[in-house]
Amino acid sequence: MTVRLGFFGAGFIARHHVSMLRLGRADAQIAAVFDPNREKGRAWAAEHGVPLVDSEEAVFDAADAVYVCTWTSEHPRLVAEAARRGLPVFCEKPLATSLADAVDMVECVRRAGVINQVGLVMRDYPGFLLLKRLLARDGVGRPMGFVFRDDQYIPIQGIYQSSWRADVAKCGAGTLLEHSIHDLDILEWLFGPVVRVSGRSAEFHAIAGIDDVVVATIEFDSGLLGTLASIWHDVLERPSLRRLEVFAERAYCALEGDVFGPVRWTGPDGDSGRVRDEELVARLHAWGIRPRNPDVAFVEAVRDGTPASPDFAQALRPHLLTEAIYRSCAERGKAVEVPAGVPGVDWI
């Protein structure tokens, strides 16, 4: 079965998903694309050889499953319509501009019983998969502390070719929600539940409600402590870069470039190394770890009628952490306790 995909949004991230589908040779056909910016939609459709349609209705009618790659405030409405029609849906992160709306989206797809996946793709990055495996080795000991830096030029310029992230009504907030929700997801994936956060934020670009610097201190149930610095700048040579250093009791690991490294480490008994790109993937393969292509995985879930991952419900924890850090920022760095699970949600 060739899965027919409909795309809402013809921007940078939609282009990325099509590239990943083609790289993974997914058994899928891009059946239609709609973007309210007709010029952008026309250019995207021509670039990818995709039918450009003139309404959202036409996308739904042409597709077996849909990708929601619009500005964030549109996600709940389009997901609800996909669910009403019984269509599987891949939605970009963040799910919504607020935790409450994200919870509603999870409930919506759960009631409809539709396959759903969220664009928290860093769980499939080879660099993070290797980092997790290195920290799980015998003799490494407990993770003690980390320093995580996530920076990119403010995505209202350059390759993003859009300005909606300067409109708080469309994006809800700035760098922490729109970019570092990835980081909060990957940190709990690596280290387990967060129990306490504090943060401070700034708006150097003077765009009301759009944070461009957030620095958070994060405490985990295990006792691990760390800092996350999320920054939107104007250094156009840095479109999106990360660096994560982790100190364990008897090991040190550092990841740069997030996808293919390099990753370097110093471990027990003098073990040390540095790998990147093909060598990094080869080391994963030697340990029996095969990185997924998340877009191919979504298509296969749709084809086979099986659950997709990460699903919308898995996005609720990073949404909860984001709101807790913003609450701390509003209270000038006051520590905020983070509950287990998601308050009021007992069906995850």
C-alpha positions as CSV (number, residue, x, y, z in Angstrom):
1,M,0.0,0.0,0.0
2,T,1.4,3.4,-1.0
3,V,0.3,5.9,1.6
4,R,-1.0,9.2,0.2
5,L,0.2,12.1,2.3
6,G,-1.3,15.6,2.5
7,F,0.7,18.5,3.8
8,F,-0.6,21.6,5.6
9,G,2.2,24.2,5.3
10,A,4.9,24.6,2.7
11,G,7.7,26.0,4.7
12,F,11.1,24.8,5.8
13,I,9.9,22.0,8.1
14,A,7.6,20.5,5.4
15,R,10.6,20.5,3.0
16,H,12.6,18.6,5.6
17,H,9.9,16.0,6.0
18,V,9.7,15.4,2.3
19,S,13.5,15.1,2.1
20,M,13.4,12.5,4.9
21,L,10.7,10.5,3.2
22,R,12.6,10.4,0.0
23,L,15.9,9.6,1.8
24,G,14.3,6.6,3.5
25,R,12.5,5.6,0.3
26,A,9.2,5.6,2.1
27,D,6.3,3.9,0.3
28,A,4.4,7.1,0.2
29,Q,3.1,9.6,-2.3
30,I,2.8,13.4,-1.6
31,A,-0.8,13.8,-2.7
32,A,-1.4,17.5,-2.0
33,V,-0.1,20.6,-0.3
34,F,-2.0,23.7,0.9
35,D,-0.5,26.9,2.2
36,P,-2.4,30.1,2.7
37,N,0.6,31.9,1.2
38,R,-0.1,31.0,-2.4
39,E,3.3,32.0,-3.7
40,K,5.1,29.8,-1.2
41,G,2.8,26.9,-1.8
42,R,3.3,27.2,-5.6
43,A,7.1,27.2,-5.3
44,W,7.1,24.3,-2.8
45,A,4.7,22.2,-5.0
46,A,6.9,22.9,-8.1
47,E,10.1,22.0,-6.3
48,H,8.7,18.6,-5.1
49,G,6.4,17.8,-8.0
50,V,3.4,17.9,-5.7
51,P,-0.2,18.9,-6.6
52,L,-1.0,22.3,-5.2
53,V,-4.6,22.6,-4.0
54,D,-6.6,25.6,-3.1
55,S,-8.3,24.6,0.1
56,E,-7.7,22.6,3.3
57,E,-10.7,20.4,2.3
58,A,-8.9,19.3,-0.9
59,V,-5.9,18.1,1.2
60,F,-8.1,16.0,3.5
61,D,-9.9,14.5,0.5
62,A,-6.7,13.5,-1.3
63,A,-4.8,12.0,1.6
64,D,-4.7,8.8,3.7
65,A,-2.7,10.7,6.4
66,V,-1.7,14.3,6.9
67,Y,1.3,16.3,8.1
68,V,0.5,19.5,10.1
69,C,3.5,21.9,9.5
70,T,1.8,25.2,10.0
71,W,2.4,27.9,12.7
72,T,1.7,26.5,16.1
73,S,-1.6,28.1,16.9
74,E,-3.2,26.3,13.9
75,H,-2.2,22.8,15.1
76,P,-5.2,22.1,17.3
77,R,-7.8,23.0,14.7
78,L,-6.2,21.0,11.9
79,V,-5.6,18.0,14.2
80,A,-9.2,18.0,15.3
81,E,-10.4,18.0,11.7
82,A,-8.0,15.1,10.8
83,A,-9.3,13.2,13.8
84,R,-12.9,13.9,12.9
85,R,-12.2,12.4,9.5
86,G,-10.4,9.4,11.0
87,L,-7.1,10.3,9.4
88,P,-3.7,9.5,10.9
89,V,-1.8,12.7,11.6
90,F,1.8,13.8,12.1
91,C,2.0,17.1,13.9
92,E,5.0,19.3,14.3
93,K,6.3,20.4,17.7
94,P,5.3,22.1,19.9
95,L,1.8,20.6,19.7
96,A,0.2,23.8,20.8
97,T,0.8,27.2,22.3
98,S,-0.2,25.9,25.8
99,L,-0.2,22.7,27.8
100,A,-4.0,22.9,28.1
101,D,-4.5,22.9,24.3
102,A,-1.9,20.1,24.0
103,V,-3.9,18.0,26.5
104,D,-7.0,18.6,24.4
105,M,-5.2,17.4,21.3
106,V,-4.2,14.2,22.9
107,E,-7.7,13.6,24.1
108,C,-9.0,14.4,20.6
109,V,-6.8,11.8,18.8
110,R,-7.4,9.3,21.6
111,R,-11.2,9.5,21.3
112,A,-11.0,9.2,17.5
113,G,-8.5,6.3,17.7
114,V,-6.3,7.7,15.0
115,I,-2.6,7.1,14.6
116,N,-0.7,10.1,15.7
117,Q,3.0,11.2,15.9
118,V,4.7,14.3,17.0
119,G,7.9,15.8,15.6
120,L,10.1,15.2,18.6
121,V,12.7,13.7,16.3
122,M,15.8,14.0,18.5
123,R,15.1,10.6,20.1
124,D,16.1,9.1,16.7
125,Y,19.3,11.2,16.2
126,P,22.3,8.9,16.1
127,G,24.3,11.3,18.3
128,F,21.8,11.1,21.2
129,L,21.4,7.4,20.8
130,L,25.1,6.9,21.2
131,L,25.2,9.3,24.2
132,K,22.5,7.3,25.9
133,R,24.3,4.0,25.3
134,L,27.7,5.4,26.5
135,L,26.1,6.5,29.8
136,A,24.4,3.1,30.3
137,R,27.7,1.2,30.3
138,D,28.9,-0.7,33.4
139,G,31.1,1.3,35.7
140,V,30.1,4.7,34.5
141,G,28.1,5.5,37.7
142,R,25.3,7.9,38.2
143,P,25.0,11.0,36.0
144,M,25.9,14.0,38.2
145,G,25.6,17.2,36.1
146,F,25.2,18.5,32.6
147,V,25.5,21.7,30.6
148,F,23.3,21.9,27.5
149,R,23.5,24.8,25.0
150,D,21.0,25.1,22.2
151,D,21.4,28.0,19.8
152,Q,20.2,29.1,16.4
153,Y,19.6,32.4,14.6
154,I,16.1,33.6,15.3
155,P,14.0,31.7,12.8
156,I,12.3,34.7,11.1
157,Q,15.0,34.9,8.5
158,G,17.4,32.8,6.4
159,I,16.4,29.3,5.5
160,Y,13.1,29.6,7.4
161,Q,11.6,32.1,5.0
162,S,8.8,33.1,7.3
163,S,8.1,35.6,10.0
164,W,5.3,34.0,12.1
165,R,7.6,33.2,15.0
166,A,7.6,37.0,15.7
167,D,3.9,36.9,16.2
168,V,3.1,35.7,19.7
169,A,-0.5,34.9,18.7
170,K,0.8,32.3,16.2
171,C,3.7,30.8,18.2
172,G,2.8,31.4,21.8
173,A,6.3,32.1,23.0
174,G,9.9,32.1,21.8
175,T,13.0,30.0,21.9
176,L,12.1,27.7,24.8
177,L,8.8,26.6,23.5
178,E,9.5,26.7,19.8
179,H,12.9,25.2,19.8
180,S,14.1,23.8,23.2
181,I,10.9,21.8,23.7
182,H,13.1,19.3,21.8
183,D,15.8,19.6,24.5
184,L,13.3,19.1,27.4
185,D,12.0,16.0,25.8
186,I,15.4,14.5,25.2
187,L,16.6,15.3,28.7
188,E,13.8,13.2,30.3
189,W,14.4,10.5,27.7
190,L,18.0,10.4,28.8
191,F,17.8,10.9,32.5
192,G,14.3,10.3,33.8
193,P,11.7,12.6,35.4
194,V,12.4,16.2,36.3
195,V,11.2,17.3,39.7
196,R,12.2,21.0,40.0
197,V,13.1,23.8,37.6
198,S,14.0,27.5,37.7
199,G,14.6,29.9,34.9
200,R,15.3,33.4,33.7
201,S,14.5,34.8,30.3
202,A,15.2,37.9,28.1
203,E,13.9,39.5,24.9
204,F,17.0,41.0,23.2
205,H,15.1,41.4,19.9
206,A,12.4,43.4,21.7
207,I,9.5,41.3,20.3
208,A,6.8,41.3,22.9
209,G,6.2,37.8,24.4
210,I,9.0,36.2,22.3
211,D,11.8,35.1,24.6
212,D,15.2,34.9,22.8
213,V,17.3,33.8,25.8
214,V,16.2,31.3,28.4
215,V,18.5,29.8,31.0
216,A,17.0,27.1,33.1
217,T,18.3,25.0,36.1
218,I,16.9,21.6,36.0
219,E,16.8,19.0,38.9
220,F,15.9,15.3,38.3
221,D,14.4,12.7,40.6
222,S,17.8,10.9,40.5
223,G,19.6,14.0,42.0
224,L,21.1,15.0,38.7
225,L,21.5,18.7,38.2
226,G,22.1,20.7,35.0
227,T,21.6,23.9,33.1
228,L,19.9,24.5,29.7
229,A,20.7,27.7,27.8
230,S,18.4,28.3,24.8
231,I,19.4,31.2,22.6
232,W,18.0,32.9,19.4
233,H,20.7,35.2,18.0
234,D,21.5,36.8,14.6
235,V,24.6,34.8,13.7
236,L,23.5,33.5,10.3
237,E,26.3,31.0,10.2
238,R,24.6,29.1,13.0
239,P,21.2,28.0,11.8
240,S,20.7,25.4,14.6
241,L,23.4,23.9,16.8
242,R,23.6,22.1,20.1
243,R,26.2,21.0,22.6
244,L,25.5,18.7,25.6
245,E,28.2,17.8,28.2
246,V,27.4,15.2,30.8
247,F,29.5,14.4,33.8
248,A,28.9,11.0,35.5
249,E,30.6,9.6,38.6
250,R,33.3,7.9,36.5
251,A,32.8,9.2,32.9
252,Y,32.5,12.3,30.8
253,C,30.6,12.5,27.5
254,A,30.1,15.4,25.1
255,L,27.9,15.7,22.0
256,E,28.0,18.4,19.5
257,G,26.0,18.9,16.3
258,D,23.3,16.6,17.7
259,V,22.5,14.5,14.6
260,F,25.8,12.9,13.7
261,G,28.1,14.2,16.4
262,P,31.0,14.3,17.0
263,V,30.6,12.5,20.3
264,R,33.6,12.1,22.6
265,W,34.0,10.4,25.9
266,T,36.3,9.4,28.7
267,G,35.1,6.4,30.7
268,P,36.1,3.9,33.3
269,D,39.5,2.2,33.0
270,G,40.9,4.8,30.6
271,D,38.3,4.1,27.9
272,S,38.1,7.1,25.6
273,G,37.1,7.9,22.1
274,R,35.7,10.4,19.5
275,V,33.4,9.4,16.6
276,R,31.2,11.2,14.1
277,D,29.2,10.6,11.0
278,E,29.6,7.1,9.5
279,E,31.9,6.0,12.3
280,L,29.3,7.0,14.9
281,V,26.6,5.1,13.1
282,A,28.9,2.0,12.7
283,R,29.5,2.0,16.5
284,L,25.7,2.0,17.1
285,H,25.3,-0.9,14.6
286,A,28.0,-2.8,16.5
287,W,25.8,-2.5,19.6
288,G,22.7,-3.6,17.7
289,I,21.2,-0.1,17.6
290,R,19.6,1.0,14.3
291,P,18.6,4.6,14.1
292,R,15.1,5.1,12.7
293,N,14.0,7.5,10.1
294,P,10.9,9.0,12.0
295,D,9.1,9.9,8.8
296,V,9.4,6.4,7.3
297,A,8.3,5.1,10.7
298,F,5.1,7.2,10.6
299,V,4.3,6.0,7.1
300,E,4.9,2.3,8.1
301,A,2.6,2.8,11.1
302,V,-0.1,4.2,8.9
303,R,0.4,1.4,6.4
304,D,0.3,-1.3,9.0
305,G,-2.3,0.2,11.3
306,T,0.1,0.2,14.3
307,P,0.8,2.9,16.9
308,A,3.3,5.5,16.0
309,S,6.0,6.9,18.3
310,P,6.6,9.4,19.8
311,D,2.9,10.0,19.9
312,F,1.0,13.1,21.1
313,A,0.8,11.9,24.7
314,Q,4.6,11.7,24.9
315,A,4.7,15.4,24.1
316,L,2.8,16.4,27.2
317,R,5.8,16.1,29.6
318,P,8.0,18.6,27.6
319,H,5.0,20.9,27.4
320,L,4.6,20.7,31.2
321,L,8.3,21.4,31.7
322,T,8.2,24.3,29.3
323,E,5.3,25.9,31.2
324,A,7.0,25.3,34.5
325,I,10.2,27.1,33.4
326,Y,8.2,30.0,32.0
327,R,6.3,30.3,35.3
328,S,9.7,30.5,37.1
329,C,10.9,33.1,34.6
330,A,7.8,35.2,35.4
331,E,8.6,34.9,39.1
332,R,12.2,36.0,38.5
333,G,13.8,32.6,38.9
334,K,11.7,31.1,41.7
335,A,12.0,27.3,41.9
336,V,8.9,25.5,40.5
337,E,8.1,22.0,41.6
338,V,7.2,19.6,38.7
339,P,4.6,17.0,39.5
340,A,4.9,13.4,38.3
341,G,2.9,12.8,35.1
342,V,0.6,15.5,33.9
343,P,-1.9,16.9,36.4
344,G,-5.5,15.9,35.5
345,V,-4.4,13.4,32.9
346,D,-4.8,9.8,34.1
347,W,-5.1,8.0,30.8
348,I,-1.5,8.1,29.6
